[in-house]
Amino acid sequence: MMKIMILNCGSSSLKFQLFDMASKNHTVLAKGSVEEIGHDQSVLHYKTHKMKKDEEVEKKVTAKDHTQAVDHVARALLDPKTGLFKESIEVDAVGHRVVHGGEKFSKSALITKGVKEVIEDCFDIAPLHNPPNYAGIEACEKIFKGVPQVAVFDTAFHQTMQKEAYIYGLPYELYERYHIRKYGFHGTSHEYVSNRAAELMKKDGAKLKLVTCHLGNGASITAINGGKSVDTSMGFTPLEGLVMGTRTGDMDPAVVLFLMEKEHLDFKGMNDLLNKKSGLKGISGISNDLREIIEAAGKDNARAKYAIDIFTYRITKYIGSYAAAMGGLDAVVFTGGIGENAAAIREKVLKPLEFMGLIIDAKLNDSKDKEKIISKTGSKVKAFVIPTNEELMIAKKTMWVVEESGNTFR
């Protein structure tokens, strides 16, 4: 058996999935989460493949830190009534989503003392993500002793970008001193859907030029040429690029200086404005939830319409610029909560691209299929909707890293 646990740790949450990688369809044996970590009371959600579709264990637990949270997951797996194991947990490896690997990692890595040091070194440039990712690793080292741990970095896929794509117009010594550059994020998702698109097209990914659009509350677009990321919209942090749920995306950096003076904002105040109060929420004045904005736009709310127009315009512009940068385009792929579910947004994004030979099929675009082609037969450039599966991608990468390291599975 090859049982791989996947962990995605946030500052006050933990999500997990347990895969049987030996099964034909990589069965998810168990999945769940621990919410409100560090609070007086936390909540464990837990479900196994043996339970009915609408069945789930939910219970209040005490999880003051990530170690206690992982311990509750382990206890759930050993529960006499709803667990999967009797005496010991049969986990062969644990794969961790780690947001930032800096410039050190262009692929996933077996976690060692040195790897942990690099993750820790990136705390300054990923203060919201790397510390809880690190805490999850240390927790699993205590709970799953002796089990190989693997770090799968969000930034790794984008390490194939060239300097012209990732260097900013700052004095070069600042890049050398502080490693200020474009890193990009959502790499695991972009890689997964680009690989799947090649499969659906029955073509060699090494010969394709793709633009993948991961659209959710956080959103990014990546240009993938020959299976490699050559440019991506997110930058030094996930703030750059598209207008997002609550993030500004691209804008003149002088605006920051202007507003700090006019609104008397300190660092924290400006950071909150840029990351939590802007984007679709700030423009619409309604919500960061695009579904609510679309509903309001249907009732002739002017600011809701502005928000949708601005959001889709930026996406279209990025797709066009990336097609130019690659010297062509074979397909556009939509994924993420918005990308997978908002047919009207996809249509609005793609309509202006008809000049490139990308012709959307309204009927296919509106169909209920989860994975689908949405361009017309004969369209020079194809368009797809492909649900992302970052957890499965992390599991596969974990398996490959462990096998390459010489470890053997049960």
GUNU-766688 format. One record per residue (C-alpha): y, z, x; residue in three letters; residue number from 1. Coordinates in pm, 1 decimal. Layout:
N
- Y	Z	X	Ala	NUM
...
***
This chain:
410
- 0.0	0.0	0.0	Met	1
- 360.8	-55.1	106.0	Met	2
- 577.5	188.6	-85.9	Lys	3
- 943.2	173.9	6.3	Ile	4
- 1211.2	407.7	-125.7	Met	5
- 1564.5	266.2	-153.6	Ile	6
- 1858.3	505.7	-149.3	Leu	7
- 2221.9	428.9	-234.1	Asn	8
- 2439.4	736.8	-186.3	Cys	9
- 2795.1	779.5	-309.8	Gly	10
- 3024.3	1075.2	-257.6	Ser	11
- 2888.1	1260.4	-562.4	Ser	12
- 2590.8	1048.5	-664.2	Ser	13
- 2256.4	918.6	-546.6	Leu	14
- 2065.0	620.1	-685.5	Lys	15
- 1708.6	543.4	-590.1	Phe	16
- 1427.1	298.1	-651.4	Gln	17
- 1068.3	310.2	-528.4	Leu	18
- 907.4	-31.0	-473.3	Phe	19
- 544.0	-127.8	-430.3	Asp	20
- 596.2	-415.3	-187.6	Met	21
- 224.3	-498.9	-186.3	Ala	22
- 230.2	-599.7	-552.9	Ser	23
- 290.1	-963.4	-646.9	Lys	24
- 626.3	-902.3	-814.1	Asn	25
- 732.7	-604.9	-600.7	His	26
- 685.3	-353.4	-883.2	Thr	27
- 951.7	-84.5	-923.8	Val	28
- 731.3	224.3	-947.1	Leu	29
- 1018.1	465.0	-1014.0	Ala	30
- 1395.2	465.9	-1030.1	Lys	31
- 1676.1	698.8	-1120.6	Gly	32
- 1979.7	886.2	-1003.5	Ser	33
- 2133.6	1224.9	-940.6	Val	34
- 2491.6	1248.8	-1068.8	Glu	35
- 2766.3	1506.2	-1008.4	Glu	36
- 2636.3	1613.4	-666.6	Ile	37
- 2842.5	1902.8	-530.7	Gly	38
- 2942.9	2024.0	-877.9	His	39
- 2822.6	2341.2	-1047.6	Asp	40
- 2568.5	2139.4	-1239.9	Gln	41
- 2415.6	1800.5	-1160.9	Ser	42
- 2206.5	1563.1	-1371.7	Val	43
- 1881.0	1395.2	-1271.0	Leu	44
- 1776.9	1069.1	-1440.7	His	45
- 1422.6	955.7	-1367.2	Tyr	46
- 1193.3	682.0	-1496.2	Lys	47
- 858.7	536.9	-1384.8	Thr	48
- 686.6	206.1	-1457.0	His	49
- 430.2	397.6	-1665.0	Lys	50
- 691.5	512.4	-1917.1	Met	51
- 792.3	323.0	-2229.6	Lys	52
- 1098.5	98.9	-2211.2	Lys	53
- 1334.6	350.4	-2374.9	Asp	54
- 1171.7	658.2	-2220.1	Glu	55
- 1344.7	853.6	-1943.3	Glu	56
- 1349.3	1202.7	-1795.8	Val	57
- 1694.2	1359.0	-1794.7	Glu	58
- 1750.0	1714.9	-1684.5	Lys	59
- 2019.6	1940.0	-1544.5	Lys	60
- 1966.9	2046.0	-1184.1	Val	61
- 2153.6	2219.5	-903.5	Thr	62
- 2244.6	1979.9	-623.5	Ala	63
- 2517.2	2121.0	-401.8	Lys	64
- 2462.1	1844.8	-145.8	Asp	65
- 2260.6	1528.1	-87.4	His	66
- 1968.1	1717.4	64.8	Thr	67
- 1918.4	1911.0	-258.7	Gln	68
- 1959.0	1586.1	-454.7	Ala	69
- 1685.3	1411.8	-251.6	Val	70
- 1468.0	1719.9	-294.6	Asp	71
- 1500.5	1688.0	-673.8	His	72
- 1392.1	1324.0	-649.5	Val	73
- 1088.5	1430.6	-445.0	Ala	74
- 1003.7	1700.2	-700.6	Arg	75
- 1028.6	1446.2	-981.6	Ala	76
- 781.8	1217.0	-802.6	Leu	77
- 538.8	1511.5	-775.6	Leu	78
- 586.9	1641.0	-1131.4	Asp	79
- 241.9	1706.9	-1290.0	Pro	80
- 341.2	1538.4	-1618.5	Lys	81
- 578.6	1255.1	-1527.4	Thr	82
- 535.7	1213.7	-1151.9	Gly	83
- 350.9	942.4	-961.6	Leu	84
- 184.8	1150.0	-691.1	Phe	85
- -35.2	1460.3	-689.3	Lys	86
- -26.5	1642.5	-357.7	Glu	87
- 207.1	1444.1	-132.9	Ser	88
- 456.7	1164.0	-175.3	Ile	89
- 322.3	835.8	-46.0	Glu	90
- 639.3	673.9	82.4	Val	91
- 598.3	443.8	383.3	Asp	92
- 966.3	391.5	461.0	Ala	93
- 1312.6	467.3	325.4	Val	94
- 1581.1	199.8	319.3	Gly	95
- 1943.0	311.9	299.0	His	96
- 2237.1	107.0	179.9	Arg	97
- 2505.4	166.8	443.6	Val	98
- 2839.2	9.1	366.3	Val	99
- 2985.8	-26.7	715.9	His	100
- 2814.8	-111.3	1043.4	Gly	101
- 3129.7	-224.3	1222.8	Gly	102
- 3077.5	-494.2	1485.0	Glu	103
- 2760.7	-335.9	1620.6	Lys	104
- 2514.1	-461.7	1361.8	Phe	105
- 2445.9	-817.9	1251.1	Ser	106
- 2118.4	-713.3	1088.8	Lys	107
- 1942.0	-408.0	950.3	Ser	108
- 1824.8	-143.1	1195.4	Ala	109
- 1564.1	129.8	1232.5	Leu	110
- 1761.6	452.3	1221.9	Ile	111
- 1781.3	632.2	1555.4	Thr	112
- 2025.6	881.5	1700.3	Lys	113
- 2230.2	589.6	1836.4	Gly	114
- 2240.0	411.1	1500.3	Val	115
- 2356.1	729.7	1329.9	Lys	116
- 2634.2	762.1	1586.5	Glu	117
- 2760.5	411.8	1503.3	Val	118
- 2751.9	491.0	1129.3	Ile	119
- 2950.7	806.1	1206.1	Glu	120
- 3196.5	608.0	1422.4	Asp	121
- 3275.5	395.9	1114.0	Cys	122
- 3382.1	697.6	905.1	Phe	123
- 3749.2	617.7	977.3	Asp	124
- 3725.7	262.0	842.1	Ile	125
- 3492.3	344.4	550.4	Ala	126
- 3587.5	702.0	456.3	Pro	127
- 3464.0	678.6	97.2	Leu	128
- 3126.0	522.4	173.1	His	129
- 2985.0	591.0	519.7	Asn	130
- 2995.7	974.2	502.5	Pro	131
- 2774.3	991.7	188.0	Pro	132
- 2551.1	713.7	329.0	Asn	133
- 2510.5	927.4	640.9	Tyr	134
- 2442.8	1238.6	430.7	Ala	135
- 2164.1	1051.6	249.4	Gly	136
- 2001.5	960.1	579.6	Ile	137
- 2008.8	1319.7	703.4	Glu	138
- 1871.1	1441.6	370.5	Ala	139
- 1575.2	1202.0	386.4	Cys	140
- 1503.6	1301.1	745.1	Glu	141
- 1452.1	1656.8	616.6	Lys	142
- 1262.8	1577.4	295.3	Ile	143
- 1054.0	1278.7	413.6	Phe	144
- 975.0	1399.0	764.7	Lys	145
- 824.1	1141.4	996.1	Gly	146
- 886.3	852.5	755.5	Val	147
- 1072.4	555.5	913.8	Pro	148
- 1431.7	522.3	792.0	Gln	149
- 1617.3	190.5	792.8	Val	150
- 1990.6	121.2	758.1	Ala	151
- 2077.9	-196.4	567.4	Val	152
- 2446.1	-270.1	626.0	Phe	153
- 2673.7	-437.0	367.4	Asp	154
- 2879.2	-580.7	652.4	Thr	155
- 2588.6	-723.0	856.8	Ala	156
- 2556.7	-1055.0	671.0	Phe	157
- 2920.4	-1137.0	748.5	His	158
- 2888.5	-1085.5	1124.2	Gln	159
- 2826.6	-1460.5	1160.0	Thr	160
- 3195.0	-1529.4	1084.3	Met	161
- 3392.9	-1683.3	1369.9	Gln	162
- 3716.8	-1540.6	1508.2	Lys	163
- 3934.6	-1784.8	1314.9	Glu	164
- 3795.9	-1633.6	994.7	Ala	165
- 3807.0	-1264.9	1083.0	Tyr	166
- 4101.9	-1205.7	1317.8	Ile	167
- 4429.6	-1096.8	1157.1	Tyr	168
- 4776.0	-1206.6	1274.0	Gly	169
- 4841.4	-873.9	1446.3	Leu	170
- 4885.3	-817.5	1821.0	Pro	171
- 4540.4	-889.7	1962.0	Tyr	172
- 4529.6	-560.7	2152.0	Glu	173
- 4520.4	-377.2	1816.7	Leu	174
- 4196.3	-557.5	1737.6	Tyr	175
- 4061.5	-460.3	2080.3	Glu	176
- 4176.7	-99.8	2044.8	Arg	177
- 4092.0	-25.1	1680.9	Tyr	178
- 3857.1	-311.0	1579.8	His	179
- 4098.3	-414.4	1302.6	Ile	180
- 3952.7	-735.8	1157.9	Arg	181
- 3793.9	-879.9	847.2	Lys	182
- 3445.3	-734.2	794.2	Tyr	183
- 3356.4	-830.6	438.5	Gly	184
- 3132.0	-643.1	196.7	Phe	185
- 2869.0	-705.5	-74.4	His	186
- 2675.3	-881.2	202.3	Gly	187
- 2331.7	-791.9	68.6	Thr	188
- 2417.8	-934.1	-272.7	Ser	189
- 2566.6	-1255.0	-132.0	His	190
- 2261.4	-1306.4	87.4	Glu	191
- 2016.9	-1244.5	-196.8	Tyr	192
- 2175.8	-1486.2	-445.6	Val	193
- 2230.2	-1756.4	-181.8	Ser	194
- 1860.9	-1743.1	-90.0	Asn	195
- 1765.7	-1758.2	-457.2	Arg	196
- 1999.9	-2052.7	-517.8	Ala	197
- 1826.1	-2247.6	-240.2	Ala	198
- 1491.6	-2173.7	-405.6	Glu	199
- 1616.3	-2293.8	-745.6	Leu	200
- 1756.2	-2609.9	-589.3	Met	201
- 1428.0	-2662.6	-400.7	Lys	202
- 1625.4	-2720.0	-83.1	Lys	203
- 1641.9	-2573.8	264.7	Asp	204
- 1915.8	-2309.3	268.2	Gly	205
- 1996.4	-2412.0	625.4	Ala	206
- 2125.7	-2744.2	488.4	Lys	207
- 2333.2	-2610.8	198.3	Leu	208
- 2701.4	-2527.6	154.9	Lys	209
- 2739.1	-2255.2	-107.4	Leu	210
- 3012.3	-2034.8	-249.0	Val	211
- 2877.9	-1711.7	-396.6	Thr	212
- 3093.9	-1508.5	-634.9	Cys	213
- 3003.4	-1138.9	-674.0	His	214
- 3224.6	-1041.3	-966.8	Leu	215
- 3230.2	-685.3	-1093.7	Gly	216
- 3477.6	-397.9	-1085.6	Asn	217
- 3475.4	-473.7	-714.7	Gly	218
- 3467.8	-847.8	-651.4	Ala	219
- 3425.6	-1075.6	-351.5	Ser	220
- 3358.0	-1439.7	-272.2	Ile	221
- 3169.0	-1573.4	28.8	Thr	222
- 3143.3	-1915.8	189.6	Ala	223
- 2785.7	-1968.3	310.0	Ile	224
- 2718.1	-2268.6	533.9	Asn	225
- 2360.1	-2324.7	644.1	Gly	226
- 2253.1	-1981.0	523.8	Gly	227
- 2525.2	-1800.8	721.6	Lys	228
- 2844.5	-1633.5	603.2	Ser	229
- 3141.1	-1823.7	747.6	Val	230
- 3416.7	-1653.9	548.1	Asp	231
- 3452.5	-1390.7	277.1	Thr	232
- 3736.0	-1258.0	64.4	Ser	233
- 3713.4	-882.3	132.5	Met	234
- 3854.1	-775.0	465.4	Gly	235
- 3902.3	-468.7	683.9	Phe	236
- 3841.9	-274.9	362.1	Thr	237
- 3727.5	-381.5	13.0	Pro	238
- 4095.5	-399.1	-92.6	Leu	239
- 4158.5	-753.2	34.3	Glu	240
- 4077.8	-1068.5	-160.2	Gly	241
- 4049.3	-1110.0	-535.1	Leu	242
- 4235.4	-910.6	-797.4	Val	243
- 3970.3	-655.8	-901.3	Met	244
- 3921.1	-385.8	-1161.5	Gly	245
- 4169.5	-144.1	-1005.5	Thr	246
- 4245.9	-304.3	-664.4	Arg	247
- 4540.1	-531.1	-584.8	Thr	248
- 4361.2	-790.7	-376.0	Gly	249
- 4575.5	-1022.4	-159.3	Asp	250
- 4949.6	-960.9	-146.7	Met	251
- 5241.0	-950.3	94.7	Asp	252
- 5194.1	-633.1	307.8	Pro	253
- 5570.9	-579.4	302.7	Ala	254
- 5530.7	-478.1	-63.1	Val	255
- 5361.4	-159.4	59.5	Val	256
- 5661.8	-64.3	274.6	Leu	257
- 5904.6	-152.4	-4.4	Phe	258
- 5724.2	57.1	-266.4	Leu	259
- 5671.5	355.9	-37.3	Met	260
- 6047.4	373.6	5.4	Glu	261
- 6149.0	294.3	-354.7	Lys	262
- 5884.2	510.1	-525.2	Glu	263
- 5884.1	783.9	-258.0	His	264
- 5510.7	747.2	-203.5	Leu	265
- 5318.2	911.5	79.0	Asp	266
- 4994.8	771.5	223.2	Phe	267
- 4775.8	919.9	-51.7	Lys	268
- 5008.4	805.4	-328.4	Gly	269
- 5021.5	450.8	-193.8	Met	270
- 4644.8	443.8	-139.1	Asn	271
- 4586.0	552.3	-500.5	Asp	272
- 4827.9	287.3	-627.3	Leu	273
- 4660.9	7.2	-433.1	Leu	274
- 4301.1	106.9	-497.9	Asn	275
- 4294.5	289.5	-830.8	Lys	276
- 4594.9	187.2	-1042.9	Lys	277
- 4632.5	-184.2	-975.0	Ser	278
- 4427.8	-499.1	-1035.8	Gly	279
- 4320.6	-583.3	-1390.5	Leu	280
- 4402.7	-229.9	-1502.2	Lys	281
- 4754.4	-239.8	-1361.5	Gly	282
- 4837.6	-590.3	-1482.1	Ile	283
- 4694.6	-551.2	-1833.1	Ser	284
- 4799.8	-190.8	-1886.9	Gly	285
- 4477.8	-158.6	-2086.3	Ile	286
- 4171.2	-97.2	-1872.9	Ser	287
- 3977.9	-203.3	-1564.6	Asn	288
- 3698.2	-312.7	-1801.0	Asp	289
- 3726.9	-689.5	-1844.6	Leu	290
- 3547.9	-672.2	-2180.6	Arg	291
- 3832.5	-464.3	-2323.6	Glu	292
- 4089.9	-699.4	-2171.1	Ile	293
- 3918.4	-1007.2	-2319.8	Ile	294
- 3913.8	-835.6	-2659.6	Glu	295
- 4285.9	-757.8	-2632.5	Ala	296
- 4363.1	-1114.5	-2521.3	Ala	297
- 4186.7	-1235.8	-2836.3	Gly	298
- 4446.4	-1038.4	-3031.6	Lys	299
- 4731.2	-1213.2	-2847.6	Asp	300
- 4807.4	-932.0	-2604.8	Asn	301
- 5026.8	-1109.5	-2349.2	Ala	302
- 4950.8	-883.4	-2052.7	Arg	303
- 4577.9	-907.0	-2118.1	Ala	304
- 4611.2	-1286.2	-2103.4	Lys	305
- 4808.0	-1259.1	-1777.7	Tyr	306
- 4534.7	-1044.0	-1626.2	Ala	307
- 4262.1	-1294.9	-1715.1	Ile	308
- 4467.9	-1591.0	-1593.2	Asp	309
- 4549.2	-1421.3	-1261.6	Ile	310
- 4188.4	-1309.2	-1209.3	Phe	311
- 4037.5	-1653.3	-1274.6	Thr	312
- 4307.9	-1843.1	-1084.3	Tyr	313
- 4237.5	-1644.9	-767.9	Arg	314
- 3863.5	-1711.0	-797.0	Ile	315
- 3917.9	-2084.5	-845.3	Thr	316
- 4156.7	-2092.4	-548.2	Lys	317
- 3906.2	-1917.2	-320.0	Tyr	318
- 3624.5	-2153.0	-420.7	Ile	319
- 3843.2	-2454.3	-347.2	Gly	320
- 3964.5	-2321.0	-12.7	Ser	321
- 3611.2	-2236.5	97.7	Tyr	322
- 3487.1	-2582.0	0.6	Ala	323
- 3762.5	-2723.5	222.1	Ala	324
- 3676.1	-2486.9	507.8	Ala	325
- 3309.6	-2594.9	496.8	Met	326
- 3387.8	-2962.2	450.4	Gly	327
- 3198.9	-2982.4	123.8	Gly	328
- 3015.8	-2783.8	-140.8	Leu	329
- 2668.0	-2805.0	-290.9	Asp	330
- 2676.2	-2516.9	-538.7	Ala	331
- 2871.6	-2222.7	-677.3	Val	332
- 2680.2	-1906.0	-769.1	Val	333
- 2798.5	-1629.6	-1003.7	Phe	334
- 2656.4	-1277.9	-990.1	Thr	335
- 2760.9	-917.0	-1059.4	Gly	336
- 2844.5	-760.4	-1396.3	Gly	337
- 3125.2	-1005.4	-1477.5	Ile	338
- 2971.4	-1303.6	-1302.3	Gly	339
- 2643.7	-1265.4	-1490.0	Glu	340
- 2779.6	-1184.0	-1836.5	Asn	341
- 3126.1	-1332.2	-1890.7	Ala	342
- 3067.8	-1696.5	-1990.9	Ala	343
- 3435.1	-1748.6	-2080.9	Ala	344
- 3544.0	-1634.9	-1734.2	Ile	345
- 3295.2	-1869.8	-1564.2	Arg	346
- 3421.6	-2162.4	-1772.2	Glu	347
- 3785.8	-2083.1	-1695.9	Lys	348
- 3708.1	-2060.8	-1323.0	Val	349
- 3511.6	-2386.4	-1305.1	Leu	350
- 3713.8	-2617.3	-1531.4	Lys	351
- 3981.7	-2689.1	-1266.2	Pro	352
- 3707.2	-2785.4	-1018.4	Leu	353
- 3597.4	-3094.7	-1209.4	Glu	354
- 3780.6	-3308.2	-949.8	Phe	355
- 3512.5	-3195.2	-700.3	Met	356
- 3235.2	-3322.8	-922.5	Gly	357
- 3146.2	-2982.5	-1068.5	Leu	358
- 3099.6	-3031.9	-1442.7	Ile	359
- 3013.8	-2722.2	-1643.5	Ile	360
- 2772.8	-2748.9	-1938.0	Asp	361
- 2916.3	-2531.3	-2217.7	Ala	362
- 2581.6	-2492.4	-2393.5	Lys	363
- 2397.3	-2383.6	-2078.6	Leu	364
- 2685.3	-2154.9	-1983.3	Asn	365
- 2668.6	-1979.5	-2322.4	Asp	366
- 2288.0	-1946.7	-2327.1	Ser	367
- 2125.7	-1601.8	-2325.7	Lys	368
- 1916.3	-1675.6	-2015.9	Asp	369
- 1980.4	-1429.5	-1734.6	Lys	370
- 1913.3	-1673.4	-1450.9	Glu	371
- 2028.3	-2027.5	-1519.4	Lys	372
- 2198.0	-2343.4	-1405.3	Ile	373
- 2525.4	-2393.4	-1592.6	Ile	374
- 2636.0	-2732.6	-1459.2	Ser	375
- 2555.9	-3060.1	-1632.1	Lys	376
- 2270.7	-3283.6	-1522.6	Thr	377
- 2415.4	-3520.9	-1266.3	Gly	378
- 2694.0	-3282.7	-1164.6	Ser	379
- 2762.3	-3347.2	-795.5	Lys	380
- 2821.3	-2977.2	-733.5	Val	381
- 2582.0	-2738.2	-908.7	Lys	382
- 2670.8	-2403.8	-1066.8	Ala	383
- 2430.7	-2113.8	-1120.3	Phe	384
- 2419.0	-1766.6	-1267.3	Val	385
- 2180.4	-1551.3	-1063.5	Ile	386
- 2143.7	-1176.9	-1130.9	Pro	387
- 2171.1	-993.9	-803.0	Thr	388
- 1900.2	-757.6	-683.0	Asn	389
- 2042.6	-571.3	-387.2	Glu	390
- 1774.5	-303.2	-407.9	Glu	391
- 1491.8	-554.4	-367.0	Leu	392
- 1675.6	-719.2	-78.0	Met	393
- 1715.7	-379.6	89.8	Ile	394
- 1344.3	-311.2	35.0	Ala	395
- 1248.0	-643.7	193.7	Lys	396
- 1474.6	-585.8	491.0	Lys	397
- 1336.9	-234.0	532.9	Thr	398
- 982.1	-369.2	536.0	Met	399
- 1069.5	-636.1	794.2	Trp	400
- 1245.5	-387.7	1024.0	Val	401
- 958.4	-139.0	1007.8	Val	402
- 701.9	-411.8	1079.5	Glu	403
- 908.1	-545.7	1371.1	Glu	404
- 931.0	-195.0	1516.4	Ser	405
- 552.0	-179.8	1542.7	Gly	406
- 500.7	74.4	1266.0	Asn	407
- 207.7	10.9	1035.1	Thr	408
- 192.9	70.4	660.9	Phe	409
- -90.9	241.5	479.1	Arg	410
***
